[in-house]
């Protein structure tokens, strides 16, 4: 399966996201629900965005692996951050997990009033992956 990542000339070329992605016909689609920085018991892992983002991405990876995928299969990631918290620690946590892989997914980051599960949750990450 060949996923086509689009980063047209005249647009920002970022190591963190692609501008667009074309998914080939016949690819299986995995829709991953919002992942938070919580452990298997639903307890928030830490008080800061960096720790919570790291755990949320780790949880996202577990879902990908359960479906036979990896981070490279991601085509869209939605990141919801609570309030006006500094997003740089979350970005750093994402990039530590992503590493130097080429062809990152498309990404949208939104600031929200809060998360539904707990007032202590600072981030929620949802994603879509294209699998063989």
C-alpha positions, 0 to 999 in steps of 0.5 A: 500500500502506498500512501501519498503525502502531499507537501506542495511547493510554496507551503511549509514543509514540517517534520511534524505534519503533512499538508495532505495525504492521499489514501489508496483505494482498498486500504483498511481504515482504523478510527482511533477514539480520543486517547488521554494521558490515563493509565489502564485504571483511568488515573491521570498520569501526571499534572503536566501536558508533556507527561499526559501527551506522552501517555496519550500517544503511548495509548494511541500506539497500543490501539494501532498495534492491536490493529496491526499498524504503527505510527507510520499508518497514521493519516490524520491526528486531532489533538485537543488541548485544555485551555491556554496551557503552553503546548510546547511540552506536548509537541516535544512529547509527540516528536519524541514518539514520532522521532525522525520518521518521514511522512508525518500525518496531517494534524489539527490542534484545537484548544478546548474548555475541558475534557469530558472524563476528568477536570485534570485531563489536559489533552486528548488525541484522536486519529485515523490510520490507513492499514494494509 
